[in-house]
Amino acid sequence: MQLTFRNVPHKLYPLVESKECPASSLKLFGYPLIVRNIMFAQKFINIDTICLPDGFSDASRLIQEYFPAINLKEFCDNFGFEKYASTAISTPVHFSCGGGGGLTVPFQGQDNKFEIPINSLLHNSFHSLAHDADNNNNNNNNNSNDLAADILIYPWDFLKAVQDVLQNEISHTVISPSAVVAKSSIINGPCIIEDNVTIDDFCKIVGPIYIGSGSFIGMRQSMMGINTRIGFNCEIAKTYFEGHDRISHQNVILDSIVGRNVWFGGYSGTANVLLDRRNVRYQIGDKLVDTGTDHFGAVVGNNCTIGASVIILPGRQVLPNAVIQAGTIFDKKEIK
């Protein structure tokens, strides 16, 4: 079967650098998104060819590295996924898009083709149903080959996808033999703790949670990339760390997305709720977009340095390589 990735516009900056696409730069459980999607698709369909829009050199390199036996073709994607999805007539697979809306896209079983947006999260559709509340009913009423995906257009789409993956795919606790967990710490699973992770004294780990290899932390309901370090007496919740991040002592980081190689000084944090309890809005271009949730923190780009005692207000974005001076209340929508 041929698996084709279609190009779809996204608003995931500052997480994705200009020469990258979300599928190659964002990771889940340590795997780039495009690699994870292919691995997941292989559980249901036999893939012999992957078609990738030209211009995605990072994604092409990852496919060749992880799937050398699969034939890779590149093409000029002038047609675009959204136009393709609106005009094709075939057996539908349901996809969800930003803001909680729905989009039906085609699964061309009769032509031996399967097409998805390149910036999407592929999953089994029955995981959308009450988190398998009734396994017997799900097995009776759902086709295990019914694939679905979340299209990742906005940062909060990705953050929600991370939370869904944690809830759906981490069902029990797995701790690497090389991980070190202090006796005074509490692990309330389910969680995955990878190689060479250190959980220091008096930490409380509340699952579902994924902690990548080489990390040093204490947090809950979050996903942490490799070699991330969380200092003493921090509260980390429902946050995604790309990896190689350094979070100092006495920080509070909530409902946020943190790119790679980010430094937070002590006593800093991201606020996640507005005083009037309304939905948080996020600036895209010259417009403020409703995130659809009243709990959303910040999007911090790669290689940022956040000084001590900095408070980043809800819905703010910090562009890559930015430096925020100590003691700042960051109320700008973006910083250069």
C-alpha positions in Angstrom: 0.0 0.0 0.0 1.1 3.5 -0.7 1.1 6.0 2.2 1.1 9.7 1.0 1.7 12.7 3.2 0.0 15.9 2.1 1.2 19.4 3.0 -1.2 21.3 5.3 -0.5 24.9 6.6 0.1 25.1 10.3 0.5 27.8 13.0 2.9 25.8 15.3 5.6 28.5 15.3 7.8 29.2 17.3 8.1 25.4 18.0 9.0 24.6 14.4 11.9 26.3 12.8 11.5 27.7 9.3 13.3 24.8 7.5 11.4 22.1 9.4 8.0 20.7 9.4 6.1 19.6 12.6 6.3 16.0 11.6 10.1 15.9 11.8 10.7 18.4 14.6 8.1 17.4 17.2 8.5 14.1 19.1 6.2 11.8 21.0 7.7 9.1 23.2 11.1 10.0 21.8 10.1 9.4 18.1 9.6 12.2 15.5 5.9 12.5 14.7 6.3 11.3 11.1 8.2 8.2 12.3 5.6 7.5 15.0 2.8 7.8 12.4 4.4 5.4 10.0 5.1 2.9 12.8 1.5 3.1 13.9 0.1 2.8 10.4 2.2 -0.3 9.8 0.2 -2.1 12.5 -2.9 -1.9 10.3 -1.7 -1.6 6.7 1.2 -3.1 4.7 3.2 0.0 3.5 5.6 -0.6 0.6 5.8 3.0 -0.7 5.8 6.4 1.0 5.1 9.6 -1.0 6.4 12.8 0.6 6.0 16.4 -0.7 9.3 17.8 -1.9 11.0 20.3 0.2 10.8 18.3 3.4 14.4 17.2 3.6 14.3 16.4 7.4 11.3 14.2 7.0 12.9 12.5 4.0 16.0 11.8 6.0 14.1 10.3 8.9 12.0 8.0 6.6 15.2 6.7 5.0 16.8 6.2 8.4 14.0 4.4 10.1 12.4 2.6 7.2 15.1 1.7 4.7 13.1 -1.1 3.2 10.2 1.2 2.2 10.4 2.9 -1.2 10.4 6.7 -0.8 9.1 9.0 -3.5 8.9 12.8 -3.5 6.4 14.8 -5.4 5.3 18.4 -6.0 2.2 18.9 -3.8 0.5 21.7 -5.6 -2.9 20.1 -5.1 -2.8 20.3 -1.3 -4.4 18.1 1.2 -7.5 20.3 2.0 -8.4 20.6 -1.6 -7.9 16.8 -2.1 -10.0 16.0 0.9 -12.9 18.2 -0.3 -13.0 16.8 -3.8 -12.2 13.1 -3.5 -15.0 10.5 -3.3 -14.0 7.3 -1.5 -14.3 5.5 1.8 -13.9 8.1 4.5 -11.6 8.1 7.5 -12.5 10.7 10.1 -10.0 13.3 11.1 -10.4 16.1 13.7 -8.9 19.5 13.2 -8.2 22.6 15.3 -10.8 24.2 17.5 -12.7 20.9 18.0 -14.1 20.8 14.5 -14.3 17.8 12.3 -12.9 17.0 8.9 -13.6 13.9 6.8 -10.7 12.8 4.6 -10.5 9.9 2.2 -9.1 6.5 2.6 -8.7 5.0 -0.9 -8.7 1.3 -0.1 -9.8 0.4 -3.6 -6.8 2.2 -5.1 -4.4 0.8 -2.5 -3.6 4.3 -1.2 -3.8 6.0 2.1 -3.4 9.8 2.4 -3.0 11.9 5.6 -1.8 15.4 6.4 1.9 15.5 7.2 1.2 17.4 10.5 -1.3 15.0 12.0 -1.3 12.4 14.8 -2.5 9.0 13.6 -4.3 6.8 16.1 -6.9 4.1 16.4 -10.4 5.7 16.2 -11.9 3.8 19.1 -9.4 5.6 21.4 -11.6 8.6 20.9 -14.5 6.8 22.7 -14.4 7.3 26.4 -10.8 5.9 26.7 -12.0 2.3 26.3 -14.5 2.7 29.1 -16.2 -0.5 28.0 -13.7 -2.8 26.2 -16.3 -5.4 25.4 -18.6 -2.9 23.7 -15.7 -1.3 21.9 -14.5 -4.7 20.5 -18.0 -5.5 19.4 -18.8 -2.1 17.8 -15.5 -0.8 16.4 -13.3 -2.0 13.6 -9.7 -2.3 14.8 -8.6 -1.2 11.3 -10.5 2.1 11.5 -7.8 4.7 11.6 -8.2 8.3 12.7 -6.0 11.3 13.1 -5.8 14.7 14.8 -4.6 17.4 12.5 -2.1 19.6 14.3 -2.6 23.2 13.2 -2.3 25.2 16.4 -0.1 24.8 19.5 -3.0 23.8 21.6 -3.9 21.1 19.1 -0.5 19.6 19.7 -0.7 19.9 23.5 -4.1 18.2 23.5 -2.7 15.5 21.3 0.1 14.9 23.8 -2.5 14.6 26.6 -4.6 12.2 24.6 -1.6 10.0 23.8 -0.6 9.9 27.4 -4.1 8.9 28.5 -4.6 6.3 25.7 -1.2 4.7 25.4 0.2 4.6 28.9 -1.8 2.1 30.9 0.8 0.8 33.4 4.1 1.7 34.9 7.3 0.8 33.2 10.6 1.9 34.9 13.9 1.2 33.3 16.3 -0.8 35.5 18.9 1.9 35.0 16.6 4.6 36.4 17.1 5.8 39.9 14.1 6.8 42.0 14.7 8.1 45.5 12.9 6.2 48.3 11.3 9.4 49.6 9.6 10.1 46.2 6.1 8.9 45.3 5.2 7.4 41.9 1.5 7.3 41.3 1.4 5.8 37.8 0.8 4.9 35.1 4.1 6.1 33.7 7.1 5.3 31.5 10.5 6.2 32.9 13.3 5.6 30.5 17.0 4.8 30.9 19.2 6.8 33.2 16.4 8.9 34.6 16.9 10.3 38.1 14.0 11.1 40.4 15.3 13.1 43.3 14.1 13.1 46.9 10.6 14.2 47.8 9.2 14.2 44.3 5.6 13.2 43.4 5.1 11.8 40.0 1.5 11.6 39.0 0.7 9.7 35.8 0.0 9.3 33.0 3.5 10.6 32.3 6.5 10.0 30.0 10.0 10.8 31.1 12.7 10.5 28.4 16.2 9.1 28.9 18.7 11.0 30.9 16.2 13.3 32.6 16.2 14.6 36.1 12.9 15.8 37.4 9.6 15.7 39.4 6.3 16.5 37.6 2.8 15.2 36.6 0.8 14.5 33.4 3.5 15.8 31.1 5.9 14.6 28.4 9.6 15.2 28.7 12.1 14.8 26.0 15.6 13.4 26.5 18.2 15.1 28.9 15.7 17.5 30.4 16.4 18.6 34.0 13.9 19.9 36.5 15.2 21.5 39.6 14.1 21.5 43.3 10.5 22.2 44.4 9.0 22.8 40.9 5.4 22.2 39.8 5.2 20.9 36.3 1.8 19.9 34.9 0.3 19.1 31.5 3.4 20.4 29.7 5.4 19.2 26.8 9.2 19.5 26.8 11.0 18.9 23.5 14.3 17.9 25.2 17.6 19.2 26.5 15.7 21.8 28.6 16.9 23.1 32.0 14.3 24.2 34.5 15.8 25.7 37.7 14.4 25.6 41.2 11.0 26.9 42.4 9.4 27.1 38.9 5.7 26.6 38.0 5.1 25.6 34.4 1.6 24.7 33.5 -0.3 23.8 30.3 2.6 24.9 28.2 4.8 23.8 25.3 8.6 24.2 25.7 10.9 23.8 22.8 14.4 22.3 23.0 17.4 23.7 24.7 15.4 26.2 26.8 16.6 27.6 30.2 14.2 28.8 32.9 15.8 30.6 35.8 14.6 30.2 39.4 11.2 31.4 40.6 9.8 31.7 37.1 6.7 30.3 35.6 3.9 30.3 33.0 0.4 31.4 34.1 -2.3 29.3 32.6 -5.7 30.9 33.6 -7.0 34.5 32.9 -8.4 36.4 35.9 -11.8 36.6 34.2 -11.7 32.8 33.6 -12.5 33.3 29.9 -10.9 31.2 27.1 -7.3 32.0 26.5 -6.5 33.7 23.2 -3.3 33.3 21.2 -1.8 35.7 18.7 -1.4 34.5 15.1 -0.2 37.2 12.8 -2.3 40.3 13.6 -5.2 38.3 15.0 -6.1 36.8 18.4 -7.4 33.3 18.1 -9.6 31.6 20.7 -7.8 28.4 21.9 -11.1 26.8 22.9 -9.8 26.3 26.5 -9.6 28.4 29.6 -6.4 26.6 30.6 -3.4 27.4 28.3 0.0 28.6 29.3 2.8 29.6 26.9 4.6 28.5 23.8 8.4 28.9 24.3 10.5 28.5 21.2 13.8 26.7 20.9 17.0 28.0 22.5 15.2 30.6 24.7 16.6 31.9 28.0 14.1 32.9 30.6 15.6 34.9 33.6 14.8 34.5 37.3 11.4 35.6 38.6 9.8 35.9 35.2 6.1 35.4 34.8 4.8 34.6 31.3 1.1 35.4 31.1 -1.5 33.0 29.5 -1.4 32.5 25.7 1.9 34.2 25.1 4.5 33.0 22.6 8.3 33.4 23.0 10.0 33.2 19.7 13.2 31.1 19.3 16.5 32.4 20.7 14.7 35.1 22.8 16.1 36.3 26.1 13.7 37.6 28.8 15.4 39.6 31.5 15.0 38.6 35.2 11.9 40.0 36.9 9.9 40.5 33.8 6.1 40.1 33.6 5.9 39.0 30.0 2.7 40.4 28.6 3.7 40.8 25.0 2.2 38.5 22.5 5.5 37.8 21.0 9.1 38.8 21.5 12.0 39.1 19.1 
